[in-house]
Amino acid sequence: MSSAADNLFRVLADPTRRAIFERLTREGDQTVHALTERAGVSQPMVSKHLSALKRARLVRNRRKGRETHYHARPEALAPLVDWMSHYGRFWHDRFDRLEDLLKRMDP
């Protein structure tokens, strides 16, 4: 597995971080304040989670006045999609072989 995929798995392993990323993906740009209201953790914790997501390039931020707005970058999940595609093909081939074997066993 690539180090990029390793890092993404590590970053997204945290359920709060994953929820923040999913919310940004579904709802678009959000401020730290807006994310904190529904995150169930303190503002400093939301900021730490956003920093981790930003280091993994899963979110981008921009300043607007006194507030920082964050938005998701779902395209940054590409290493995970590649990893999952590889194993999807692997398991598809395995199930095809199993099906062939079962057909040969059952006259």
WOZI-V364561 format. One record per residue. N is the residue number from 0. D_FIRST is the distance of its C-alpha to the first C-alpha in Angstrom with 1 decimal. Layout:
BEGIN
N/D_FIRST
N/D_FIRST
END
This chain:
BEGIN
0/0.0
1/3.8
2/6.6
3/8.3
4/6.5
5/6.8
6/10.3
7/11.2
8/10.7
9/12.7
10/15.2
11/15.8
12/16.1
13/19.7
14/22.0
15/24.4
16/21.9
17/20.6
18/24.3
19/25.1
20/22.4
21/23.6
22/27.2
23/26.7
24/25.1
25/28.0
26/30.9
27/30.2
28/31.1
29/32.1
30/33.6
31/32.6
32/35.9
33/35.2
34/31.8
35/33.4
36/36.1
37/33.8
38/30.9
39/32.8
40/32.0
41/33.9
42/33.7
43/32.3
44/29.4
45/28.8
46/28.8
47/26.2
48/23.9
49/24.6
50/23.8
51/20.3
52/19.8
53/21.3
54/19.2
55/16.1
56/18.2
57/18.6
58/22.3
59/24.9
60/28.4
61/31.8
62/35.1
63/38.1
64/41.1
65/40.5
66/37.5
67/33.8
68/32.3
69/28.6
70/27.0
71/23.6
72/21.3
73/19.5
74/18.2
75/15.8
76/13.9
77/12.9
78/9.1
79/9.4
80/11.9
81/9.9
82/7.2
83/10.5
84/12.4
85/10.5
86/11.2
87/14.5
88/15.5
89/14.6
90/16.8
91/19.4
92/19.9
93/20.2
94/22.7
95/24.6
96/24.9
97/26.1
98/28.6
99/29.9
100/30.4
101/32.2
102/34.4
103/35.4
104/36.2
105/38.4
106/41.3
END
